[in-house]
Amino acid sequence: MNKIEREDKGKKGRFVIYENNEFAGEMTYTWESKSVFAIDHTEVEERFGGKGLGKKLVMEAIAHARKNNLKIKPLCSYVKKVFDNDDSLKDVRA
């Protein structure tokens, strides 16, 4: 079972994913303005690889952006790839 939490510490923050209450990975971001955050890194622990956890982190960030009328700048190569391959994400891309 997965659980995702968002931690925001002013200028920076992260989305953290847990599998069975064990840290499995994170996606970090930096606020560029009040309405734009740049995702700069996504990493899933090796032993949790291949389970789609990185994509779950991206989708959680997208859901958060849509709910709060925010935009995302995908600086992380993985997140950029997700955005580039899905035209339905244009509404949240900065």
C-alpha positions as semicolon CSV with decimal commas, in nm:
position;residue;x (nm);y (nm);z (nm)
1;M;0,000;0,000;0,000
2;N;0,132;0,343;-0,098
3;K;0,103;0,670;0,088
4;I;0,220;1,008;-0,042
5;E;0,283;1,310;0,179
6;R;0,372;1,664;0,079
7;E;0,618;1,862;0,288
8;D;0,653;2,234;0,223
9;K;0,928;2,430;0,394
10;G;0,889;2,778;0,253
11;K;1,099;2,804;-0,063
12;K;1,147;2,429;-0,105
13;G;0,942;2,118;-0,056
14;R;0,897;1,757;-0,155
15;F;0,647;1,482;-0,215
16;V;0,743;1,163;-0,032
17;I;0,610;0,818;-0,115
18;Y;0,596;0,529;0,129
19;E;0,525;0,166;0,057
20;N;0,393;-0,026;0,356
21;N;0,505;0,267;0,577
22;E;0,864;0,244;0,448
23;F;1,030;0,537;0,267
24;A;1,033;0,447;-0,103
25;G;1,120;0,774;-0,278
26;E;1,078;1,148;-0,315
27;M;1,030;1,427;-0,562
28;T;1,171;1,767;-0,467
29;Y;1,063;2,110;-0,580
30;T;1,140;2,480;-0,541
31;W;0,886;2,761;-0,547
32;E;0,958;3,005;-0,830
33;S;0,661;3,228;-0,747
34;K;0,334;3,204;-0,554
35;S;0,180;3,006;-0,838
36;V;0,471;2,814;-0,995
37;F;0,686;2,537;-0,852
38;A;0,976;2,372;-1,032
39;I;1,024;1,999;-0,983
40;D;1,399;1,947;-0,983
41;H;1,453;1,586;-0,876
42;T;1,270;1,255;-0,857
43;E;1,422;0,946;-0,702
44;V;1,283;0,607;-0,603
45;E;1,484;0,371;-0,385
46;E;1,633;0,090;-0,597
47;R;1,448;-0,190;-0,417
48;F;1,116;-0,020;-0,504
49;G;1,203;0,030;-0,870
50;G;0,974;-0,087;-1,147
51;K;0,653;-0,032;-0,948
52;G;0,554;0,301;-1,103
53;L;0,619;0,497;-0,783
54;G;0,794;0,781;-0,967
55;K;0,486;0,826;-1,187
56;K;0,264;0,825;-0,877
57;L;0,472;1,109;-0,733
58;V;0,434;1,309;-1,056
59;M;0,059;1,249;-1,067
60;E;0,026;1,361;-0,703
61;A;0,210;1,686;-0,786
62;I;-0,020;1,739;-1,085
63;A;-0,330;1,678;-0,873
64;H;-0,199;1,926;-0,614
65;A;-0,131;2,185;-0,886
66;R;-0,476;2,149;-1,038
67;K;-0,652;2,164;-0,702
68;N;-0,465;2,482;-0,607
69;N;-0,451;2,654;-0,949
70;L;-0,072;2,621;-0,970
71;K;0,172;2,559;-1,254
72;I;0,464;2,317;-1,265
73;K;0,800;2,374;-1,431
74;P;0,942;2,025;-1,503
75;L;1,319;2,059;-1,462
76;C;1,377;1,696;-1,360
77;S;1,442;1,482;-1,670
78;Y;1,192;1,216;-1,558
79;V;0,913;1,468;-1,493
80;K;0,991;1,648;-1,820
81;K;0,953;1,316;-2,004
82;V;0,614;1,253;-1,840
83;F;0,495;1,602;-1,939
84;D;0,633;1,574;-2,294
85;N;0,451;1,245;-2,350
86;D;0,108;1,354;-2,223
87;D;-0,077;1,642;-2,391
88;S;-0,340;1,643;-2,116
89;L;-0,085;1,801;-1,880
90;K;-0,055;2,128;-2,072
91;D;-0,290;2,299;-1,827
92;V;-0,041;2,267;-1,540
93;R;0,286;2,318;-1,727
94;A;0,459;2,652;-1,667
